[in-house]
């Protein structure tokens, strides 16, 4: 959880007796290092560009590019594809990458490539936005830490949109002896039935599918080797799981009656959650910490879709 928050907002998180203790201050100097790290992530800076962005804005006592370049010389050379003048390398990161990227996020270029103007803009414009989101997440985390795994699922269900754009389909044999889906989503299905699960994607994206089974256990089915090794879809379309290339052809429903609940997340890219199964790994049985991280991640990601549906196994 701490890693996710550091990536998204730059929190300084420490674990305390299995819970996360978050120190929140509104003062910029108290948050400066975490804020600048978070902005580097937000602006997608990496390598020497990330180094140049952070070190130039954080080390305000270093007045000249020459002095800063000397201090960072070993790291700059290590990250560079070819050895060159480190002062020019540092300036190139700003002139060729950083300034142009910041203008896409609202920075008004004034004709003077001065990092001091960037720092002033970040403090006056971006820092209040970041701090507000940070304080919002603090309240969310305090609530999540008190919830059981069932409570976390209900919190996730509350945030998802109930939809009729996904559901179970029962394969049937066609005249050519090939399986085709009966595309009417069933509200009730007999135990032990072989099914596929269809999602009508309205846009391209990475599909994560979480399930609460009739036994009350929670699993991440997509991504996984059994159902969806590579669920990164390049266009809007109807998607059937298990997908082509998965280890199995159909879901076989549990013999235990009850309600199956499904939550699908559609994001522009694979979520930065370390526990998501890799293409060769089986579905992961979820614990409370996984749902906590899932909730926090998607709370911060505005360009994501969360859908919910259920059906009865009777």
N, C-alpha and C positions, 0 to 999 in steps of 0.2 A: 504493500500500500504506500509506504513512504516513497519508494521509487517512482510510482505513478504520479504522486502529488508533486514530487520534485520536477518531473518532466513537464507536467501541465502548468503548474503555478509557481514552482520553486519553493515549496514549503520546507521548513527545517523541521523534519519529523524524527522523533525518537520513539522506540518501542518501550513501553512500560507495563510489565506484568501482562503481556499479551494484548495490550491496547495501545493505541497511538496517541501520544501526547503532542499537541500542536501549540507552539508558542506564536501568538499573533500580536503584532504591534502595528500601529498605523504609521509610525515614523519611518520615513524613507530610508534613513541611514541604517536602521535596524534590519531592513529588508532588502537593502541594495544588492547584495551578492545574489540572493535567491531570485530577485526580480530580474536582474540582468541575465541570469542563466535561463529563466523562463522565457524571456524575450528572444534569446538566441534560438530556443526551440520553436517558438511561435513563428519566427521569421525564416526558419529552416536553414540556419547557418550551421556549417560544420567545418572541420579541419582548421586551416589557418584563418578562414573568414570568421568562424566562431571565436577563435583565440583573439583575433584583432578587435572584434566587436567588444568582447567582454573586458579585455585588459585595458583598452584605450579608455573606456567609459568608467571603469572601476578605479584605475590608478590615476586619479585626477592630480595627484601631487607630482607626477612625472610630466614635465612640461613639453619636452621635445620628442619628436618621432625617433630621433637618433638614440636617445637614452632608452626609450621603451623597446626599440628594436634590439638593442644590446642586451637588455634584460631577458628578452624572449627568444634570443638567437637560437639556442639549442632546439627549442620546440618548433620554431618556424622552419628551420632547416630539415628537421625530422619529418615534418608534414609536407614539405614541398616536393614536387616531382623532380625538380632540378634545382641545383644550388644557384642562388643569385643574390644580389644585393638585398640584405634583409630589411633595410630601411624602405627601399622601393617596394619590396614584397608586402610590407605592412601597409604602405600607402595604397598599393594596388587593390588590396582587399577592400579598403574603404571606397576608393574611387570607382572601381569596376563592379563591385558586388553589393556592398552594404548600403550606400546611398540610394542606388536604384531600387533595391528591395524595399527600403523604408518608404519610398514615395508611393508604393503600391498599398501601403498600410496607413496612408493619410499624412505622411510627413510632407510639408510644403517646402520644396527646394527653393532657397532664396538666392542662389547664384554663388554662394560661398560654401565650399565644402569644409565646413568647420564642425568637428566632432562636438564642440561645446554646444552648438545649436541643437544637435541631435539629442544630447543629454538633457537639455532644457525641455525639449519636446516630449521626451520619454517621461520625465518627472511630472510635467504639467498635464499631459494628455493620457498616456498609457498607464502610468502608475495608479491613478485613482480607479481606472477600470479593473486593473489586475487586483488591487486591494479589495474592491467590492466583491469580486468573484472569490477571492481567498476567504473572506469573512463568511460568505454564503456557504462555502464548502466546509468551513469549520463547524457551522451549525448542523449541516447534513451529517458529518462524521460523528458528532456527539450523539445524534439520534441513532445512527446505524450501529454504533458500538453496543447499544442496549438491546438490539433486536436478535431474536433467534433466527435460524436459517429460514424457517417458515415466514417469519415476519419480514425478513429481507426480500423473500420472493414476492410477498404481497406488496411491498414498497416498489419493487420493480414492475409488478403487474399494474399498479396504480399509475405509473409513469408511461406505460405502453398504451398504444391505441388499439382497441379491439377492432378487428378487421375481418372481412369476408374474402380477402384476397389471398388467403392461404388455408390449407386444410388437408386432411387425409384423403387419398384416392385409392380405390381398390382395383388393382390390375385385373383385366379380364382377357380371355383368349379371343382373338379375332378370327375371321374366316381363314386367314393365312397362317393360323397357328402361331401368331406373334402376340406378345402382351401389349395391350394398350390400356391407358388409364380411363376409368369411369370418372369423369371430371366433376361430377356432382359431389361436393364436400358433404360427408356424412356427419350427422350430429351424434349418432350412436353406431358402434361397430362391435361385432361379437369378439370375445376373447380369442387369442390365438390366430386372428386373421393376418394374412400377409398384406401389407399396404406400402404405398409410397407416400411421401409428403410433398405437396406442391406449394410453391411460393411464386406469386405473380409479381416479379420485380418491376417496379415502376421506373427504375433508373439503374445504371451500372453500379456495382459495389461489391463489397466483401460481406458475405452472409455468415453470421454467427447464430446458431440455434441452440437454445437451452430448453430442457424438458424437465417437467415435474411429472414423474410417472405415477401409476395407480398405487404403487407401494409407498409413495411419499418421498422417494429418493429423487435427487436432482442430478442431471447429467448435462454436459456439453457434448452434443452430438455433431455439431459442425463448428469448427473443423474437426475431423478425425479420419482415421484410415477406413473405418467401417462405412461411413456415410458420405463424407465430403472432404477428400484430401486437399483439394485446391478450390475452395468456394469463392474465388474472386472472379466475378462475372463481368464481362466487358460491355454488355449491353442489356437494356431492359428486355426481359423475356420471362416465360414460364419455366421455372426450375423444378426438377423432380429429384428428391432425395430418397434413397441413396442415388448419388449421381454416377455418371459413367466414370469408371476407373476406381470406384469404391470396392471394398473387400466383399460386400454383400449386395444382393440385388434388391431385397425388400426388407422392410421392418417386419418383424413378427411381434404382434401385440402380446402383452402379458396375459397369462391365463387368469390373473386376478382382476376382478371387476373394479371399476372406479372411474375417476376422471383423469384424463391425460391433459396436461396444460403445456402450451408451447409459447415461448417468447423468442422472437426473431429480431436481431439487430442488423441493419444494413448500413454500412459505413463506407466512406470513400476508399479506405485502405484497411489492411489487417490491423485490428486494435492492438495497441501497445500493452498487452497483458501477457506477462511471462508464462502464465500457466496454460494458455490456450494450447491444445494438442497440436503437435506437428503432423505433417502428412502421413507419417508411418506409425503414429500413436493411436491407440484405441480411445473411445470416448472417456472423458474424465468425469468421475463422480465428484460433484461439487460440494464444497464445504462453505461455511459462512463467510470465511475470508475471501473466497472467490466472488461471491455475490456482492460483498462490500466493494471490492475493487471494480467490479463490473458497473455498479451503480455510480461510483465516483467518476469513473472514466467517461461514461455516457452523459453524466451531468455536465461535464466540461466540453463535450463535443457536440456543438450545435448542429453540425451538418450530418446528423445521423437519424435514422428512422428506427423506432421501436414498435413492433407489432405483437399483439397477443390474440390467442384463440384457444379454445378447449373443445374436447369431445368426450363422450362417455364410452367406456368399454363395458358392455353389458350383454 
